[in-house]
Amino acid sequence: MNQGQRKNVVKDFIARVLTKSLIREDTVKIDGFKERLQQIIDPNSRKSSFEVSLKRVSEIQEQMNGLVEHLDSKMDSVLEKREKEFLSAYQSHMIEVQNELLHLKRKANEKELQLQQDDKILSLEQELAWIRQETMKVREEIDNQEVIIKDYKQEQQELFDDSRFLKMNLKQQLKDKLYEEAKELDEKVETSKESNEDLLQIEDQMAEEDKHELEPAQSEEPQEFHQEEYQDNVANLDEEGFSNDSKKIVMNTMPLKTEDVTKIDYILTDLFESGKSKEEILNEVKSFCIENQERRKRVLQIHRRTLERKRRIAQLARTTQPTKSADSQKNLVYFMQCVERVKMEVKARKKCDSKTLRTKNRISLFNTSDKRRIMELLLCKEDILTKVLIKIFRKMKIKDLEKKVEFERRANKYHSSAITHSFKRTGMSQNSSNTGAFGIGHRKNLVSYGDSQRMFHKYSKVSQSHTPNSHAVRYDASAPVHMLNREIDLGMKQVNQSAIGQ
């Protein structure tokens, strides 16, 4: 329904109400008029009240006519009044209804917001419970990871200590390598010098023999060969009437050295002055050239023999080197096994002690007893004992091997001081912590007196030098020391190389 229809309905309702009220008033008035009319018609008072009644009737009629005439206007005024009252009441009622609707809407919104907040709070509480569970799981995982990280840190520290130990070995190995290369270079230079000296001695002896064959007037210093003198000798051969074949033999058999040419010149001059025949001169020159060629062949044979000897020595060194490296590898493996065994013992000891569980397991934490244990395990091998013997006594110098009593006294002295000497150099003293993980001389060891005697008798050399003026016996004290140094350096070099390779 629109607004106009609503107004029409309201007007009809108001009109019905007003008509009903007016009809009720009119019925009441008519009833009063009838009563009055009966009183008038009453015979007792008919005449007296007739006129009065007529007047009254006329007045009432006039009033009725006036009322009928003014009925529409009154109806309109009443309707307007009722309509205004109704509209004001309806407006106030609708305002109240609108306010109630707004209030209800506000309450509904608040209730909806509260419900949403309750749902959100419930979901947040569920998320909070899930987060707490996940936090507990993450905390447990963090604790496990911390334990793993702690183990990794311990392993990292162990690896760092091992790498530091290996770096120290690498540096020592490089030093030994440089020392060995320098020593080999010195040996090569010495051998080359010796071979050159031998060859020079042989050549000098042969030159002396040739000089004895020549005349005493020959000069000791070789003269320079000039092309003019050679051409003069050839011209002399032409003047004497030598054939072309003879000249070719003499020219082909002539050596290329200036010294030999001067010798031939002297021989030719002597033969020409002596007045010998052409055949005799040719035979003399041929014999001299043949002897010279044989002498040079002997020199070449000596060179070949020396080269062959050097080649055999190098081949023998190459064949013996793998065996030495294999022994060094075995000794290194045995040494690492000893260290690992002592490490396991240290770990077992630390697990038993609750105070030391927090300390890091490092090689530098080895005490004196652990180092002594490593040395005891290392000394159980006989090969290592022999090498340690050579390493300990490599700087010893033999001054006089003929004095047997003095030698035994010195051997007893070295044997008695071997224990303290080895322990001092192995780092098993109270001040060994400043010298590294295992001390400086961790490869040194103890030896017996019998072993020391056998090794000294084995490596001691007595070389007899024969000189033209004296035939005295000379004792080479540097020879055993040199051999010991070389063997020890090669062995330790191979041990360090195999340690780095592992």
Secondary structure, DSSP 4 states (H G I P E B T S, - for coil): --HHHHHHHHHHHHHHHHHHHHHHHHHHHHHHHHHHHHHHHSGGGHHHHHHHHHHHHHHHHHHHHHHHHTHHHHHHHHHHHHHHHHHHHHHHHHHHHHHHHHHHHHHHHHHHHHHHHHHHHHHHHHHHHHHHHHHHHHHHHHHHHHHHHHHHHHHHHHHHHHHHHHHHHHHHHHHHHHHHHHHHHHHHHHHHHHHHHHHHHHHHHHHHHHHHHS-TTS-SSPPPP-HHHHHHHHHHHHHHT--HHHHHHHHHHS-S-HHHHHHHHHHHHHHHHHT--HHHHHHHHHHHHHHHHHHHHHHHHHHHHHHHHHHHHHHHHHHHHHHHHHHHHHHHHHHHHHHHHHHHHHHHHHHH-SGGGSS---GGG--HHHHHHHHHHHTT-HHHHHHHHHHHTTT-----SS-HHHHHHHHHHHHHHHHHHHHHHTT-STTGGGG-SS-S-TT-----HHHHHHHHHHH--EEEPP-SS---EEE-SHHHHHHHHHHHHHHHHHHHHHHHH-
